[in-house]
Amino acid sequence: MQLPQVIADYFAAANTDDADRVAACFADDAVVRDEGRDVCGRSAVRDWAQETRRKYRYHAEVRTAEAAADHTIITAYLTGDFPGSPIDLRYRFKLAGGKIAALEIG
């Protein structure tokens, strides 16, 4: 399956402990919604990625991708040491200028 490069880069980075690499996928003013809270800005995204890795060990494997006019929805299979593992999660990406402008995980 052919993913937009920045989404492929995001999943590759998210499967590591490198929060800087995750943050590099995002626009300066990006917004991430995860676990009922929003984080805004690349620096906050970096902190979120680092915090998430401290709380959980996980691996995400992309299963499906659905492209629409203004967003891409990815279903990923996550395994790890978090409650409910393993689980399928949906990632809703909005891209702008080759970066992730918004991401909602649910």
C-alpha positions in Angstrom: 0.0 0.0 0.0 1.3 3.4 -1.0 1.2 5.9 1.9 2.1 9.6 1.7 5.8 9.7 2.6 5.3 11.8 5.7 2.7 9.3 7.1 5.1 6.4 6.3 7.9 8.4 8.1 5.6 9.0 11.1 4.9 5.3 11.6 8.6 4.4 11.2 9.4 7.1 13.8 6.6 6.2 16.2 7.9 2.6 16.4 11.2 4.0 17.9 12.1 5.9 21.0 13.1 9.0 19.0 10.6 11.8 19.8 12.6 14.3 17.7 12.1 12.1 14.7 8.3 11.9 15.3 8.1 15.7 15.8 10.0 16.3 12.5 7.0 14.8 10.7 4.7 17.6 11.9 4.1 21.2 10.9 5.1 24.0 13.3 1.5 24.6 14.4 0.3 20.9 14.2 -2.4 19.6 16.5 -2.5 16.0 17.9 -5.6 14.6 19.6 -4.9 11.5 21.6 -6.4 9.9 24.7 -8.9 12.8 25.0 -6.5 15.7 25.0 -5.0 18.0 22.4 -1.4 19.0 22.0 -0.5 22.0 19.9 2.7 22.8 18.1 5.7 20.8 17.1 7.4 21.2 20.5 4.3 19.9 22.3 4.1 17.0 19.8 7.6 16.1 20.6 6.8 16.1 24.4 3.7 14.0 23.7 5.7 11.4 21.7 8.3 11.2 24.5 5.6 10.9 27.2 3.7 8.2 25.2 6.9 6.1 24.9 7.6 6.4 28.6 4.1 5.2 29.4 3.8 2.4 26.8 5.9 0.1 24.7 4.1 -0.6 21.4 4.6 -1.4 17.8 2.2 -0.1 15.1 1.6 -2.0 11.9 -0.4 -0.2 9.1 -3.2 -2.3 7.9 -5.4 -0.1 5.7 -5.3 3.4 4.3 -8.3 5.4 3.0 -7.6 8.7 1.2 -10.2 11.5 1.1 -10.0 15.0 -0.3 -8.8 16.6 2.9 -7.5 13.7 5.1 -6.2 10.2 5.2 -7.4 7.5 7.6 -5.1 4.8 8.6 -6.0 1.7 10.5 -3.0 0.3 12.4 -2.7 -2.8 14.5 -0.9 -2.0 17.8 0.7 -4.5 20.1 2.4 -3.7 23.3 2.2 -3.3 27.1 -0.8 -1.0 27.2 -4.4 -1.8 28.4 -6.4 -3.5 25.7 -3.4 -4.7 23.7 -3.5 -5.8 20.9 -5.9 -3.3 19.3 -6.7 -1.7 15.9 -6.5 2.1 16.1 -7.6 4.7 13.5 -5.4 7.6 12.7 -6.9 10.6 10.9 -4.2 12.6 9.3 -4.5 16.1 7.7 -1.5 17.0 5.7 -0.2 20.5 4.5 3.0 21.4 2.8 4.4 17.9 3.1 4.0 17.8 6.9 1.3 16.5 9.3 -1.0 19.5 10.2 -3.3 17.5 12.3 -3.6 13.9 13.7 -6.5 12.4 15.6 -5.9 8.9 17.2 -8.9 6.9 18.3 
